[in-house]
Amino acid sequence: MSDIADLPVPQQRPTGGPAIALRGLGKRFGDLIAVKGIDLDVPRGSFFGLVGPNGAGKTTTLSMVTGLLRPDAGHAFVLGRDVWSDPVATKRLVGVLPDGLKLFDRLTGLQLITYAGLLRGLSRELASERAAELVAALGLTEAQGKLVVDYSAGMTKKVTLASALVHAPRVLVLDEPFEAVDPISAATIRRILTGFVESGGTVVLSSHVMDLVERICTHVAVISDGLVLAAGELDAVRAGRSLEERFVDLVGGSTEVVGLSWLRTSSD
């Protein structure tokens, strides 16, 4: 497709119960159409993985779903609400961990989470109470008084996740939530997210780690070149293979390494 006008005409507002519904969603940057008319449903109560190669359109898609980037075509719905027709009401329902988000990093970790709660309309007492619980749950107690600018990459990821959770959203959209996180913290985050889903919430996460998605997600979509190549329950998408094998098959390309003989060691 060479023009945004060539994208499919979006379908009507979803009448069923998906947590997130995308209808003909498209976005271009100059001459590049990054997202090419995606239709996708994320079931309520699912742990949904969005996987794809670099430049596939994952982050652009999630940004349009969460109100961070306006689409050039189509619609995104969260729990039946049109994200861009009713952005304020929709954003109350969503917690977001974007990739590379700029933070108010001259606040301490505890202050940042509390501030996120205040921005979401919580009372100061409730925001402070929840921030303290999240700090403890995510293992940030010793660092809660440090400025976020001095946090490691993993600690920054955790405090950003806490800021996404503080207002008790119904849908969580997480872009690479486990990147730069140590194994113990990753296990803690998985328990928190699994509990969130078990209580009726919905999690959508993007990741390059197929094994992680395969272990924790109930549903998955494979996206490449701005298009959804496969989507549904994990087992249906895998089609009897590992997710990594199925991903390579769908996306194409080769995993063979040619040359580099000079890297191979030899004995004298």
N, C-alpha and C positions, 0 to 999 in steps of 0.2 A: 504494500500500500504506500502510495507516495504522498497522500494528502489526508489530513484529518477529516476532511469531508467524505472520504471514502470509507470511513469506519462504519460498521453496521448500525442501523437505527436501534436505539435502546428499547428493550421491552418495557412493559408497564411496571408500576410499583409492585413489589412482591406482596402477595396476599397471604402467604403461609407464614411459617415461623422461623426463618433463618435469622441468626444473630447478625450476620453481615450478608448483604446481597449486592453484587455488582452487576450493572446492566449497561453493556456497551461502553464501558469505561475506557477513555482514551486520553493520552497526553503526548504533546510534541514539544521538542526543544529545537527551535530553528528548523533545519531540514530533517532532523531525526524524530521519527515517531517512536517514542519509548514504550508506550502502552497502546496496544492495537485493538481496542474494542473488546475488553475482557468481560465475559459473563461468568459469574462464580457465586455459589452459595456456601456460606459457612454455617453449619447447623448449630443451633443453640446447645450449650452444654458440651461442645466438642473441644478437643485439644488439637488445633489445626496447624499443620506445618506447611509453610510456603517455601519451596526449595527451587533453586535455579542457579545457573552460572553467573559470574560477575557480569553486570550490564544487562541482565535479563529483564529488568523492570520491577523487581520485587519492592525495593525501597520507594520507588515512584508510586507504585500501586498503594502501598500502605500509607504513604503520605496523603494521597487523595482520600483514602478511607477515613483518616483521622482529622481531616480539616486543615492539614498543614500545606497542602498544595491543591490549587483549584484545577479540576479536570477541564480539558478542552472539548470533551465529548462524553455523553453518557451520565450515569448517576451512580452514587454509592449510598446504600441504605444501612443504617444501624438500628436493629430492633424495629424496623418498619419506618424509621424517620429518615428523610432525605438529608444527608450530611450538609449539603450546601444550600438547601432551602431553609433549614432550621438548625444552623450550626451551634447556637448556644445551648439549646435543649439537648442536641445530640452529644455534644462534648461532655455533658454531665454524666453520660452513660459509659464513657470510655476512659480507660487509663492507657497512657501511651509511653513507650520507651523508644524514642527514635534513635537512629544511629547517628552519632556525632553531634548530638544536641548541645548547644551552648548553654551552660548553666550559670546561675548566680553564684559563682564559685568563691566569692569573698564572704559568703556565709559559712557557718559551720554546718556539718552534716545534719545535726538536729534542727538547726534553724532553717535549712533548706527544705526539709520534709515538712516542718510546721508551716512554713510560708506557702508551700504547695497546697496544703490543706486549707489555709486561709483564702487563697485564690479560688479554691473550689467552693467557697461559701461555708466552710465549717466554722463553728465558734472557736475562739482561741483555746478555750479549755479542751474541747474535743480534739482539735488539731494537735495540741501538745500531747494529749494522752495517746493518740494513735501514733504520733511520731516516735514517742518513747518505746511503744510496743514494737514498731517496725525496726527500730535501731537494734533492739535486743534480739529480735527474730533473725535478723540478717547478719548478726555478728559484728555490728559496728559500734558497740558500746564504748570500747576504748578509744575509738576515733571520733566519737560524736561531737567532741569539743574542738576538733581540728578544722581549719578552713578546707573547703572542698578542693581548692586549687592545689592543696598539698596531698590530695588523695592519690593512690595508685589507680591504674586503669580499672582494675577489678573492683576496688572500693567505690570508684565513681559509678560503675555500672550498677552496683547494689544500691547506692543512695538514689540513683535515678529511678530504679525500680520501685523503691519505697515511695518516692514522690508520685509515681503512677498509681500506687495502691491506696494511698492515704484517704481518698474520698470514697472508698468501697465501690468501685465501678462494677458494671455488669459485664463489660467486655474489655479484655486486655489485648492490646496490639503491641507486640514486642519485636523490635528489629535487632537481631543478633544478641539476645539477652545473655548468652553464656560466653560470649567472646571475652577473653582476658580474665575470666573468673576461675579461681582455683577449684580443684575437685571437691573440697569440703563445702565451699560456698555454693558450688553448682548443685550439690545434693540438697542443700537447704532450700535453694531457690526452686528446685523441682518439687520438693515437698509442699512448699507454699502454693505453687501453681496448680499442683494436682489437687490439693485441698480446695482451692478456688473453683476448679472445674467440678469437683464432686459436690459442691454446695450449690451448683446451678449456674456458675459463671462460664464464660467462653474465653478461651485463650487462642490468639492467632500469633504465631511466631515465624520469623524467617530465620533460616540457618543454612550454612554451608556444610554442616556436620550431619551426614546422612545417618550415621549410627545413632546419634542423639535423637533425631526426629523419629527414627524407627522405634526407639525404646519408649518414648513418652507420648507420641501423638496418636490420636485415634483416626484422624483424617489428614490427608495431604493433597497438595496441588503442586504440580511441576510446571514451572513457567520458564519460557525461553523466548528471547527476541520479542518481548511484549505480548506473548500469547500464552494461554493455558494449554498445555499439551495433554495433561491428564489430571483428573481430580476425583476425589471420592474417599471412601473408607480406605484405610492404609492397606489392608490385605488385597482389596480390589485393584488398587493402583500398582502394587508390587507384582501382581499376577504370578505368584509362585516363585518369585526371585527375591533377592535382597533389594532394598530400595536403591542402593548405589548402582547395582547392575541395571535395574529398570531405568534409573535416571540417565545413565550413560547411553542406554539403548534409545531413549526418547530424544535426548538432546543431540546425540550424535557426537562426532569427534573421536579421536583415538587416544588411548592411554599408552600406546607404545612409545618407547624412548629410543630415538635413533642417534647414533654417534656417541660422543662423550667417552670414547674408549680411554682417553687419557686420565679419566677419573678412576679407572679400575686399577687397583694395586697389583703388583706382581712381586713374586719372591725372587731373590737372587739365587 
